[in-house]
Amino acid sequence: SLRVFSKLNPFGFQKRHGYYMKQILFIVLIWPLLRSSSLYFFCGNRLSAYFSGGKDVLYEFLKRQNFNWRGLRLEVAHQLIRQHNLQNEKTLALVVDDTIKHRRGRKVAATSSHFDHTLGKKVMGQQVLEAGLATQKGYAPLDSQIYVSKKKVLDAKVSFKDKRSAVARDYEVAKKDNKNEMFRQMLKRIIRKGIPLTHVVADSWFGNKENIKSVLNAELTAIFRMKRGNIKFRINEKDYCIVEIYALVRRKMKKVKNSKYRNCTLNVQLNLSTQLGKEDWVNVKLLFSAPSNQNGKDQWAVFLSTDTQLSATEILEIYALRWGIEVYFKEIKQHLGFLKEQSGDYAVHYASIHLCAIRYMLIADRMMTSGTAFGKMRNRITGQLEMLTFARLLW
């Protein structure tokens, strides 16, 4: 129903000889659903049920540099949106976040040091920036980009036959741009594709003037969690940082009905210009939220909305759509083969992150059609594939 196999040619998926392209693509899509810990393990135990070629054929397929995996993934996402009329939803939020895959090895391309907030320490691996469409019906992963930091880079030698290819351009962005620049490129690319959006939602890491301005230029509403930083906001012709504003409104915060939190909203002005002497003032709304019983702890958060007409409840409900991307990260890491191909080739990494998104959307399509929970649908498909595998091996 998502027409994955009928959309291959425009994105460079062509072969003149050898095994059928659709057959190989089918195998690299399903192997994680057969509960294999890696593609290598799958090739040694299950591959013969589907394919007479060996693992080298699959790895050579993933290493192909003329495939535009990002383009195919965006096309599948566009089809998923049309198939389930997601464009008619009231809130269409582009959610942005990142995740880390721990990896080591001098032969693994694009590996560097990153700070893992879950562990509270720096780790070696690959960080992937993700942007997806979150609605009340479900989540659709739209775009991904590997990010290489400037610290402890253990980069294998990478050569590309054509530097204009999608994977070569992706590698240059991974090494050259920071995550904020990547985010703004993703936003432009998704809008050019015609994906409908109403809001952009992100955590405090992306809450800066350049990102807010890019969202406003796209005529969308930004809802960002903000850091307790040095960005100044103007109230009655006076400039305050967020900590100073919280000190002003702290005693005015009111308890939310049927909730353990106290909230307070305030309309302020923000100068989006990053150049000295220039001004670009916009009206924004700040929402301060804190637990009713803090027990002496400084546990409060602040959210920014470029739509000053939104209520506190609406801002929090839209920001809560970020949960969709967290569920996506958990699924691809535990069940959908996220960077588990056991290869140091960057082309394989590029293919892996987009293949995970396509796998997720195939299951999400069945989930939205049947009304079954995502985990139950994934287990049902896994059971069907395992039955087919054992039957073919027995035959």
ABEGO torsion letter per residue (X at the ends): XAGAAAAAAAAGBBBABEBBAAAAAAAAAAAAAAGBABAAAAAAAAAAAABABBAAAAAAAAABAABBAAAAAAAAAAAAAAAAGAAABABBBBBBBBBBBBBBEAABBGBBBBBBAAAGBBBBEBBBBBBBBBBAAEBBBABBBBBBBABGBBBBBBBBABAABAAAAAAAAAAABBAAAAAAAAAAAAAAAGBBBABBBBBAAABBAAAAAAAAAAGBBBBBBBBBBABBBBBGGBBBBAAAAAAAAAAABBBBBGBABBBBBBBBBBBABABBGBBBBBBBBBBBBBBABAGGBBBBBBBBBABAABBAAAAAAAAAAAAAAAAAAAAAAAAAGBGAAGBABAAAAAAAAAAAAAAAAAAAAAAAAAGBBAAAAAAAAAAAAAAAAAAAAAX
